[in-house]
Each structure stands twice: as C-alpha cells, then as structure tokens.
Amino acid sequence: FYNPVAHIKEIDGEKLFIIHAKDDKIVQSKSVVTFAKNVGAKLVILPRGGHLSASRTIMNPRWFKVFKKFIASA
C-alpha cells in the first residue's frame, strides 16, 4: 500500500488535482486537506460522495471544466 504522506517532500503538488468528499468514511477529509496544503495541490472538497463516488464527479460538466482547465495549465 502506498501512502503519499511518507513522500511529501518528493511530490510536486502543482501536478495534483484532488477531489474529496467530506462524508468519506475511509479517508477523513481533514487529513486530505492537510496533505493538499503540505504539497501545494489543488483541492476540491465535496459535501457528499463517499469514498469512491467522488471520482465520478469528474464526469459532471461543471467539474470537468475545472479539471480540463487544470490539465491545460500544467
């Protein structure tokens, strides 16, 4: 199992776009917020979505536009 927290100094946060749901019972949003701040990643916190459902969010036209802009700027 890979834990990126152990590699914070090696991670280029400018290349990360994280979408996380507050109601994720596997990975608490507080730890994701801390990680994103430490590496300088772009972070979107959603109110709902659970653990894996947030990944489907990218298919929503609103979030896809945000993601597409992020990829184009990289």
C-alpha positions as CSV (number, residue, x, y, z in Angstrom):
1,F,0.0,0.0,0.0
2,Y,1.4,3.4,-1.0
3,N,1.0,6.2,1.5
4,P,1.9,9.5,-0.2
5,V,2.2,11.2,3.2
6,A,5.5,9.4,3.7
7,H,6.8,11.1,0.5
8,I,5.5,14.7,0.8
9,K,8.9,16.2,0.0
10,E,9.1,14.2,-3.2
11,I,5.7,15.1,-4.5
12,D,5.1,18.0,-6.9
13,G,1.7,19.3,-5.7
14,E,1.3,21.5,-8.8
15,K,0.6,18.3,-10.7
16,L,-2.2,17.1,-8.3
17,F,-5.9,17.8,-8.5
18,I,-7.6,16.2,-5.6
19,I,-11.4,15.7,-5.3
20,H,-12.5,14.5,-1.9
21,A,-15.9,14.0,-0.2
22,K,-16.5,15.2,3.4
23,D,-18.5,12.1,4.0
24,D,-15.7,9.7,3.1
25,K,-15.6,7.2,5.9
26,I,-12.3,5.6,4.8
27,V,-10.1,8.7,4.4
28,Q,-11.1,11.6,6.6
29,S,-11.2,15.0,4.8
30,K,-9.1,16.7,7.5
31,S,-6.1,14.5,6.5
32,V,-6.6,15.2,2.8
33,V,-6.8,19.0,3.4
34,T,-3.6,18.8,5.4
35,F,-1.9,16.7,2.7
36,A,-3.0,19.1,-0.1
37,K,-1.7,22.1,1.8
38,N,1.6,20.5,2.5
39,V,2.3,19.6,-1.1
40,G,0.5,22.6,-2.7
41,A,-2.1,20.6,-4.5
42,K,-5.4,21.9,-5.9
43,L,-8.2,20.5,-3.7
44,V,-11.9,20.4,-4.1
45,I,-13.9,19.2,-1.1
46,L,-17.4,18.0,-1.9
47,P,-20.1,17.7,0.8
48,R,-21.1,14.2,-0.3
49,G,-19.7,11.4,-2.4
50,G,-18.4,8.8,0.0
51,H,-15.1,7.1,-0.7
52,L,-15.2,6.2,-4.4
53,S,-18.2,8.1,-5.6
54,A,-16.3,11.4,-5.7
55,S,-14.2,10.0,-8.5
56,R,-17.3,10.0,-10.7
57,T,-17.7,13.7,-10.1
58,I,-15.2,14.5,-12.8
59,M,-17.8,13.4,-15.3
60,N,-20.1,16.2,-14.1
61,P,-19.8,19.0,-16.7
62,R,-19.1,21.6,-14.0
63,W,-16.2,19.8,-12.5
64,F,-14.9,18.5,-15.9
65,K,-14.4,22.2,-16.9
66,V,-12.4,22.8,-13.8
67,F,-10.3,19.6,-14.3
68,K,-9.8,20.4,-18.0
69,K,-8.5,23.9,-17.1
70,F,-6.2,22.4,-14.6
71,I,-4.7,19.9,-17.1
72,A,-4.3,22.6,-19.7
73,S,-2.3,24.8,-17.3
74,A,0.1,22.0,-16.3
